[in-house]
Amino acid sequence: MTLLINNKKDQLNYQVYETRDAMGQAAAKYTEELLVKLQNEQDSIRIIFASAPSQNEFLAYLKRSGQIDWSKVTAFHMDEYIGLPTGAPQAFSHFIKQSLLDDVKPHAANFINIDAKDSAEECQRYSALLQEAPIDLVCLGVGENGHIAFNDPWVADFNDKEVVKKVQLDTQCRQQQVNDGCFADFDSVPEFALTLTIPTLVSAKHMVCIVPAPTKRQAITTMINGDINEDLPASILRNHASAALFLDKDSGADLL
């Protein structure tokens, strides 16, 4: 693994790697070491996962670990579209099951119900599950507009009172789903989603953020060098006591 830079901004540690594969491998190794420490100290571990192509390399390496005791893990995911048909391959629950959970078989996995008829009731149901015990780890990415989960800048709130909420996705966020190859065209991308709020995400004891690709370069540059505010929601990670950001040379180009 070719590490190009290892640095810190405020409380956020960040590393830039030569390749996307090296980035994913390093992030998985860091997460493995963190989880091994937690499983030696606790009877259970609660993890929230992102569902996006940016996580592919990280998840591929993480599931190869022979040291993680997945029988102690309760898994969650952080957002879900509203309005997709049952069984749609674009569902984030489908992604994280296929990419990780079906292979590692955690103790439990809780998903936002894509078939929920009442968004408010579903937010309450999933909020209750999340609040049963503290969250130990969030594994996340950063959107092209700087979002974390589906907290786009125009709906992001660092002091949100909700745990899970319904949001309308902005144009850049919806276009990203096309850019990532998840949808054939813009009109196919749902306009609304349910998302964990920013306070829910940053309440985790630890955060591991994996962000490759040139399309994320501007967001990462602003995340590290700009102000900490809702205009770039991911900037909040700079205030977290235990957060690590893993980049490839495309996303981290301006930090080298």
Buried (B, 14 or more C-beta within 10 A) or exposed (E): EEEBEEBEBEEBBBBBBEBBBBBBBBBBBBBBEBBBEBBEEEEBBBBBBBBBBBBBBBBBBBBEBEEBBBEBBBBBBBBBBBEBEEEEEBBBBBBBBEBBBEBBEBBEBBBBBBEBEEBEEBBEBBBEBBEEEEBBBBBBBBBBBBBBBBBBBBBBBBEBEBBBBBBBBBEBBBBBBBBBEBBEEEEEBBEEBBBBBBBBBBBBBBBBBBBBBEBBBBBBBBBBEBEBEBBBBBBBBBEBEBBBBBBBBBBBBEBE
